[in-house]
Every structure is written in C-alpha cells, then in structure tokens.
Amino acid sequence: MKEDELKKRTKDFALEIIKLVEKLPKNRVADILGRQILKSGTSIGANYRAVCRARSRADFISKLGIVEEEADETLYWLELLVAIKLIEQNIFQRLTNEANEIVAIVVTSIKTARGNQR
C-alpha cells in the first residue's frame, strides 16, 4: 500500500471514530470510554504521519510500532463499547475490520523493514 493511501485510510478511520464518539450517550461510562477511543483512534493516523517522516530505518520501525499499539488499543475500546451495548454490532464489526486491516498492514511493514535491516 502506498504511503498516501494509508495516510488517507487512517485519517478516514479517525473521522469514523470521531463520528462514533459523537453518537455515544451522554453518561459517565460513555464519556470515559469515548475519550479513550477518541485518543487512540485518532492517534493512529497522526502517528502514521510521523512514520512517514522517520529519519532512519530504526526510527521507522519504532514509529510503526506505535501505530500498531494505538490500533490495537482502539480495538480494545471497541470491544468494551460493544460488550456494554453502547454501540451496535454492525458498527463494531465495520470499525474492527478496518482496525484489524490497519494492524495487518503495519505488522507486515515492520517485518519487511526488519528483514531489510540485515
């Protein structure tokens, strides 16, 4: 996947997370979980932009690791939101699929970059 394509994809994902948070009910649990998923879900794209400016292969790999962690954390918050029925299953499935695809792309990129170090 090209750099610009993944930038767009992670930005679109962040926008979907923002829309999700806006639709959450206004209560203490939803506010806390919403804040958490808003942070992790939007930081995926922000951190990927940092990957694109990496100064070395090691920096590239390190920054990609952060993207992977944020995407995985977002999956966790999605799991909690659906478990306590704050989001519908179809929304959960759509966002989970995209987050998992982003994780897979990032993990593959990390493996490739590590392989190219040798």
C-alpha positions in Angstrom: 0.0 0.0 0.0 1.3 3.4 -0.9 2.1 6.0 1.8 -0.6 8.4 0.7 -3.2 5.7 0.6 -2.5 4.6 4.2 -2.5 8.3 5.3 -6.0 8.7 3.8 -7.2 5.4 5.2 -6.0 6.2 8.8 -7.5 9.7 8.5 -10.8 8.3 7.3 -10.7 5.8 10.2 -10.1 8.7 12.7 -13.1 10.5 11.2 -15.3 7.4 11.7 -14.1 7.2 15.4 -15.0 10.9 15.8 -18.5 10.2 14.5 -18.9 7.2 16.8 -17.9 9.2 19.8 -20.3 12.0 18.9 -23.2 9.4 18.9 -22.4 7.9 22.3 -24.9 8.6 25.0 -24.0 11.3 27.5 -23.2 9.4 30.7 -20.1 8.9 32.8 -19.0 5.5 31.3 -19.6 6.6 27.7 -17.7 9.8 28.3 -14.7 8.0 29.7 -14.6 5.2 27.1 -15.4 7.8 24.4 -12.4 9.9 25.4 -10.1 6.8 25.4 -11.2 5.6 21.9 -11.0 9.1 20.6 -7.4 9.4 21.7 -6.3 6.1 20.4 -8.4 6.0 17.2 -7.3 9.4 16.0 -3.6 8.9 17.0 -3.3 6.1 14.5 -3.2 8.5 11.6 -1.2 11.1 13.5 1.5 8.6 14.3 1.5 7.2 10.8 2.3 10.7 9.5 5.3 10.6 11.9 6.3 7.2 10.4 6.4 9.0 7.0 9.0 11.4 8.4 11.2 8.8 10.0 14.9 9.7 10.0 16.2 6.1 9.9 15.0 2.6 9.4 15.1 2.1 13.2 13.0 5.2 13.7 10.6 4.0 11.0 10.2 0.6 12.8 9.8 2.2 16.2 7.2 4.7 15.0 5.3 1.9 13.1 5.2 0.0 16.5 3.4 3.0 18.0 0.8 2.9 15.2 0.3 -0.8 15.8 -0.1 -0.2 19.6 -2.7 2.5 19.0 -4.7 0.5 16.6 -4.7 -2.5 19.0 -5.8 -0.2 21.8 -8.6 1.1 19.7 -9.7 -2.5 19.1 -9.9 -2.9 22.9 -12.1 0.1 23.4 -14.4 -1.1 20.6 -14.7 -4.4 22.3 -15.7 -2.7 25.6 -18.2 -0.5 23.9 -19.9 -3.3 22.1 -19.8 -5.5 25.3 -21.7 -3.0 27.3 -24.0 -2.3 24.3 -23.0 1.3 23.7 -22.5 0.6 20.0 -24.3 -1.7 17.6 -22.7 -4.9 16.3 -22.6 -3.6 12.7 -20.7 -0.5 13.7 -18.4 -2.6 15.9 -17.8 -5.1 13.0 -17.0 -2.4 10.4 -14.6 -0.5 12.6 -13.0 -3.6 14.0 -12.4 -4.9 10.4 -10.7 -1.7 9.4 -8.6 -1.5 12.6 -7.5 -5.1 12.1 -6.6 -4.4 8.5 -4.5 -1.4 9.5 -2.7 -3.6 12.1 -2.0 -6.3 9.5 -0.6 -3.7 7.1 1.6 -2.2 9.8 2.8 -5.6 11.1 3.8 -6.6 7.6 5.6 -3.3 7.1 7.5 -3.8 10.3 8.5 -7.3 9.3 9.6 -6.1 5.9 11.6 -3.3 7.4 13.3 -5.6 9.9 14.1 -8.0 7.1 15.7 -5.2 5.1 18.0 -4.3 8.0 20.0 -7.5 7.7 
